[in-house]
Amino acid sequence: MAREQSVRFNPSNRVDFRPAGEPPGRTRTTRPAPTPAPIRGSGSPINERGSYTPVTRAPAPAPAPAPRGTVQPVQPVQSSTPRLSDFRMPNFRDSEYNAQIASLNRALQDFETGAQRQAERYGTDYLRGVRNIGYRPSPGFVAMPNILEAGEEEAAPMARSARAVMGSEQPDATAGMQGQWDLEGQFDPFSSAARGTRGLRDEFAARGTLRSSDFGQTFNEFQNRLNDQLEAMETGRARFGEDLAADVAQQRTSTEERRQAAERSAINRAATSQMNAYLRALGGG
């Protein structure tokens, strides 16, 4: 049978539990009522009513995501295998290439020198020929321009019109060469124009028909023959200049093509040397 307990309140408001029948004069130590401990493992404290209040715990924060666009650097893998880029291609301008280029330059220079010499010789002969027939070019006239500096159009002057009026001293506006005829032989009395003019005058004077229409017609025909001769000479000069300038241009083009071919061959040799060094490194010897 359970023991009965009496409850009395002392002045200190402390709870005094005594068994029934215990003398009241006995001193007894009183203690505060203990606080109930939480049930182990429940994780909930006890409220003032003696019941347990569940506690909601905040979840652990998620790890912060990495910033967008951030790429982690990849460490290069060290390899002992040689690469072709490790071997520098040598300069393709080797001794063979330099010898070929020097030979091509000498050949072109010799050709251009010979072409210019031909042009100068032709110009000298041309001026002598036009003076022999009695035509006097204007001062400063150059029969054959510099072939090395002039293009084909400049080296081929326009042929002079040989149908100018012989009595006029004004040069033809379309003429490639400007000047005048020396019919009286003032500069060269032995030219074709001077001798022909004197011969016709003497012949018609002997007949007494120097002022006749027959003399005028015959003299005009003589002038036309001189003009035809001069026109043929101008046409030949123009064609010679065109052909010579074309030969120089063709030689320059051929030389440039050979230079490019020599450069390609030199580059191939340099690339082959680079590849051979790379293959020797791969083979270990």
Secondary structure as GFF3:
##gff-version 3
##sequence-region A 1 285
A	DSSP	beta_strand	5	9	.	.	.	ID=ss1
A	DSSP	beta_strand	15	19	.	.	.	ID=ss2
A	DSSP	three_ten_helix	84	86	.	.	.	ID=ss3
A	DSSP	alpha_helix	95	132	.	.	.	ID=ss4
A	DSSP	beta_strand	135	137	.	.	.	ID=ss5
A	DSSP	alpha_helix	152	155	.	.	.	ID=ss6
A	DSSP	beta_strand	179	181	.	.	.	ID=ss7
A	DSSP	alpha_helix	192	207	.	.	.	ID=ss8
A	DSSP	alpha_helix	213	283	.	.	.	ID=ss9
###
